[in-house]
Amino acid sequence: MELALGGLLPPASQLPQRLHEAMRYAVLGGGKRVRPLLVFAAGELVNAPVERLQHAGSAVEMIHAYSLVHDDMPCMDDDVLRRGKPTVHVEFDDATALLAGDALQTAAFEALTMQALADEPADQLRMVKLLANASGAAGMAGGQAIDLASVGQPLSLPELEHMHILKTGALIRASVLLGSYCGEPLASAQRDKLDRFAKLMGLAFQVVDDILDVEADTATLGKTAGKDAAHDKPTYVSLLGLKEAKLRAAELEAEALACLDEFGTRAARLRELAHFIVHRAF
Amino acid sequence: MELALGGLLPPASQLPQRLHEAMRYAVLGGGKRVRPLLVFAAGELVNAPVERLQHAGSAVEMIHAYSLVHDDMPCMDDDVLRRGKPTVHVEFDDATALLAGDALQTAAFEALTMQALADEPADQLRMVKLLANASGAAGMAGGQAIDLASVGQPLSLPELEHMHILKTGALIRASVLLGSYCGEPLASAQRDKLDRFAKLMGLAFQVVDDILDVEADTATLGKTAGKDAAHDKPTYVSLLGLKEAKLRAAELEAEALACLDEFGTRAARLRELAHFIVHRAF
């Protein structure tokens, strides 16, 4: 994935250099790569060729990276630390961060069109649609807008869940589905099970993020810890308490694993990832 | 086009409302719609169905609108007036402008995948690739980065031209080509002629923009006039002088029109648009 991302991003030696450097800085050399890992793990279910998964994985990771760059900007979360390094607008400047985020989003869609990623072009178009839907106003960007509007506001658990389903869940889900498009077709019932798994993983990811924001320190996280409480943001921990939030994460993991039962050993990587997402320390 | 754009944008009544309102504010109720007009005019060459052209035209206009929203932000041009109204970050706030621009870019790619836009899905994938290439680091965003780096810097005419080919030209060119994909296939020689026309129009558009920035007033333009000189930006006028710049625009128009000769009456709208682009007053 690191090689694939490096190859798909414009070279830092080429004009406009500062933009390209900022794009590479935002994407390379850091990050858990959870979304590309999900693409690859779902690809294993359908015997997908590695090269297709590299492109699909790069696309979701670029969308994720662009959202972090913009989210960290002074007019949003105004954060200075990401993946253990200065954020893009700190290392470069605000204008370059804005443009680099913009160009990373475009590069994500470009990555889905550079070579055949599914057996049928119509399926590849569905992949583009899926990524767009997961990233835009009905997905990630919409979730960020709700998040922005909810600072200092009391949210109910369903409202919080809805926000996270959009903000984080949609792209996690898209990662799994994108991987599954890259190989042999799944039966419709299997696709539904996988989709359910993907949705549960999206929620589990966010519950654990909220727990880590309270329990982990900044050095381990590579980003500023305790940020949610400092910004008076509603989280699973603030709504449920730490103990209940951990219970919720465990429940989500169990339910997600059950969705994989019928896939047998081909789902081994997806099971490992479910375990990692729930039990990670950063 | 206004109806098509209104229908493709998320409704202002739906959550997150502020994001949706900002997206609609940025796109609806203003703008010359030059890019969608080029999509439609090129569509006439190939008997393209109107509904396809509406989606393709909406996609380019959303990319254009997102770039204006971000370009006007305080960390970029810091402008308060656009299309005769307060800019998005002034009417809403910086964070909403950032997210609205982001979500508009996504909506553009989504608009290219919502229904069949070409006879072959593989051609529709080429449309997505074309728009991505024209919008990203190798196109519009790259041009903006060069523009940013060139404030107060002496640029040669070839350097200025290169910047504009990316910043404005790429999306103008994409508009024409997207329209031409929506109908009957063009012969390869015809496609080349049309592509040449599109490239020349992209340059002509920018030369005239530079002339208008000097000659027109803010009320006529609907955006702040005299901005280039105030920001010490190199322009065709600052490099060539006003008289030479006008001559250059006329030459580009003549050369562009010559590319359309073989298309006969089917190119009537493209000819009208070429005339409008060069002789417009705003």
Chai-1 contact restraints between the chains, C-beta under 6 A:
chainA,res_idxA,chainB,res_idxB,connection_type,confidence,min_distance_angstrom,max_distance_angstrom,comment,restraint_id
A,P10,B,A137,contact,1.0,0.0,6.0,A-B,restraint_1
A,P16,B,G142,contact,1.0,0.0,6.0,A-B,restraint_2
A,P16,B,A145,contact,1.0,0.0,6.0,A-B,restraint_3
A,P16,B,I146,contact,1.0,0.0,6.0,A-B,restraint_4
A,L19,B,A137,contact,1.0,0.0,6.0,A-B,restraint_5
A,L19,B,A145,contact,1.0,0.0,6.0,A-B,restraint_6
A,H70,B,L98,contact,1.0,0.0,6.0,A-B,restraint_7
A,C75,B,D94,contact,1.0,0.0,6.0,A-B,restraint_8
A,C75,B,A95,contact,1.0,0.0,6.0,A-B,restraint_9
A,C75,B,L98,contact,1.0,0.0,6.0,A-B,restraint_10
A,M76,B,A95,contact,1.0,0.0,6.0,A-B,restraint_11
A,D94,B,C75,contact,1.0,0.0,6.0,A-B,restraint_12
A,A95,B,C75,contact,1.0,0.0,6.0,A-B,restraint_13
A,A95,B,M76,contact,1.0,0.0,6.0,A-B,restraint_14
A,A95,B,L148,contact,1.0,0.0,6.0,A-B,restraint_15
A,L98,B,H70,contact,1.0,0.0,6.0,A-B,restraint_16
A,L98,B,C75,contact,1.0,0.0,6.0,A-B,restraint_17
A,L99,B,A141,contact,1.0,0.0,6.0,A-B,restraint_18
A,L99,B,Q144,contact,1.0,0.0,6.0,A-B,restraint_19
A,L99,B,A145,contact,1.0,0.0,6.0,A-B,restraint_20
A,D102,B,A141,contact,1.0,0.0,6.0,A-B,restraint_21
A,A103,B,G136,contact,1.0,0.0,6.0,A-B,restraint_22
A,A103,B,A137,contact,1.0,0.0,6.0,A-B,restraint_23
A,A103,B,A141,contact,1.0,0.0,6.0,A-B,restraint_24
A,Q105,B,Q105,contact,1.0,0.0,6.0,A-B,restraint_25
A,T106,B,A132,contact,1.0,0.0,6.0,A-B,restraint_26
A,T106,B,S135,contact,1.0,0.0,6.0,A-B,restraint_27
A,T106,B,G136,contact,1.0,0.0,6.0,A-B,restraint_28
A,A107,B,G136,contact,1.0,0.0,6.0,A-B,restraint_29
A,F109,B,F109,contact,1.0,0.0,6.0,A-B,restraint_30
A,F109,B,A132,contact,1.0,0.0,6.0,A-B,restraint_31
A,E110,B,A132,contact,1.0,0.0,6.0,A-B,restraint_32
A,T113,B,L125,contact,1.0,0.0,6.0,A-B,restraint_33
A,T113,B,V128,contact,1.0,0.0,6.0,A-B,restraint_34
A,T113,B,K129,contact,1.0,0.0,6.0,A-B,restraint_35
A,P121,B,P121,contact,1.0,0.0,6.0,A-B,restraint_36
A,P121,B,A122,contact,1.0,0.0,6.0,A-B,restraint_37
A,P121,B,L125,contact,1.0,0.0,6.0,A-B,restraint_38
A,A122,B,P121,contact,1.0,0.0,6.0,A-B,restraint_39
A,Q124,B,L125,contact,1.0,0.0,6.0,A-B,restraint_40
A,L125,B,T113,contact,1.0,0.0,6.0,A-B,restraint_41
A,L125,B,P121,contact,1.0,0.0,6.0,A-B,restraint_42
A,L125,B,Q124,contact,1.0,0.0,6.0,A-B,restraint_43
A,L125,B,L125,contact,1.0,0.0,6.0,A-B,restraint_44
A,V128,B,T113,contact,1.0,0.0,6.0,A-B,restraint_45
A,V128,B,V128,contact,1.0,0.0,6.0,A-B,restraint_46
A,K129,B,T113,contact,1.0,0.0,6.0,A-B,restraint_47
A,A132,B,T106,contact,1.0,0.0,6.0,A-B,restraint_48
A,A132,B,F109,contact,1.0,0.0,6.0,A-B,restraint_49
A,A132,B,E110,contact,1.0,0.0,6.0,A-B,restraint_50
A,S135,B,T106,contact,1.0,0.0,6.0,A-B,restraint_51
A,G136,B,A103,contact,1.0,0.0,6.0,A-B,restraint_52
A,G136,B,T106,contact,1.0,0.0,6.0,A-B,restraint_53
A,G136,B,A107,contact,1.0,0.0,6.0,A-B,restraint_54
A,A137,B,P10,contact,1.0,0.0,6.0,A-B,restraint_55
A,A137,B,L19,contact,1.0,0.0,6.0,A-B,restraint_56
A,A137,B,A103,contact,1.0,0.0,6.0,A-B,restraint_57
A,A141,B,L99,contact,1.0,0.0,6.0,A-B,restraint_58
A,A141,B,D102,contact,1.0,0.0,6.0,A-B,restraint_59
A,A141,B,A103,contact,1.0,0.0,6.0,A-B,restraint_60
A,G142,B,P16,contact,1.0,0.0,6.0,A-B,restraint_61
A,Q144,B,L99,contact,1.0,0.0,6.0,A-B,restraint_62
A,A145,B,P16,contact,1.0,0.0,6.0,A-B,restraint_63
A,A145,B,L19,contact,1.0,0.0,6.0,A-B,restraint_64
A,A145,B,L99,contact,1.0,0.0,6.0,A-B,restraint_65
A,I146,B,P16,contact,1.0,0.0,6.0,A-B,restraint_66
A,L148,B,A95,contact,1.0,0.0,6.0,A-B,restraint_67
